[in-house]
Amino acid sequence: MRPNDRKYAQSHEWVKIDGDVAIVGITDFAVQELSNGNESDLVYCDLPEAGRTLAAGETFGEIESVKAVSDLYAPIAGEVLETNAAIEDHLEILSKDPWGAGWIIKMKPERKSLEGLMDAAEYEKFVASKKH
Amino acid sequence: METWRLVTTWNAQPAFNLGLDEALLESQGAPVTVRFYSWKPGALSLGYFQKFAEVPAAQDARAVVRRFTGGGAIHHQRELTFSIAAELEHPLYRGSIPESYVRVHAAVARALATLGVTAELRGERALASEREGTGMCFHKSSPLDLVWGERKGVGSAQRRTRGRVLHHGSIKLGTTPLEGDIATLEHVAPGLQPESFAPALRAAFEEEFGVRLEAGVPDALERGRAKELAERFLDPQFLRRR
């Protein structure tokens, strides 16, 4: 079971509210899809500048695995406060700890409500439907 | 039977080629679209994330562009380039990235077999075409690459955005000075032109995917968007963004 302290987007990002900050990352499913289980398959990522304002669903970054470049989407609207510089040179962190050390950006959310996103149980079902 | 659109553009300019591919990637609701094309001039294309300085051949090449797909640099001469744009949920692309590569490469291998070439996924074998420090796609391989004669013969990459996927493939008909000793079709079909290999590739796609490829053209919206996007591929800042 995936962590229940956060919400999930259909594009496989998660968002966790921590006080006034929203922490955003990508799920273990996304990492697996990108890397096929080989952490060294994730090779590059581009992350946004702090201060950039994002709309919900907007592309905020790009990630390259050995065989595909994919977009990263903001699960909520808000301003980018910080990006996780550690992952830019060590994308294997996403494989090792997608829920903690593998966070990607911190945002100042436009709203604290996470309506429209899935909880862990709903995301489990969503992912299961993708496997068939 | 499902019908896919086939867009053929021979000897097209590098920025046009990339602009049209990206427009097809963005074209929500469009039919699955296969492109067969070639390049004039034969340009060197860098992968989206590659550093310009890390591709020695780019320093003095006459025509250089940066792709929107990842991977290494490709010298687009003596090759048939293809792309396939479709929804992520289409059976061609549904599931994992490796699964989609296996499907596309099965079709390419089927076309190569018509020339007597047995192409296989590299898997874990070592290749004679590996080179360090060139930044070239054909000098670096992954288990999903198509190989024959212990060399890489098809360069491939994907871009996934907004629920759609574009798969790029470069099938080498002959070698280029920048790529050297790689797998090509020169030994079975000397001087083969992309236009001459296209019918076999078309038939292989139709047979492998169980579809009909119908010749078509981009619609007005796609053409307009392709023109806009081509500007980015002409922009020196985009080329040297890394």
Interface residues (C-beta under 8 A of the other chain):
Chain A: Q32 E33 L34 N36 V43 Y44 D46 T59 E62 E64 S65 V66 K67 A68 V69 S70 D71 K131
Chain B: G47 Y48 F49 F68 T69 G70 G71 G95 S96 I97 P98 Y101 S142 L144 S156 A157 Q158 R159 R160 T161 R162 V165
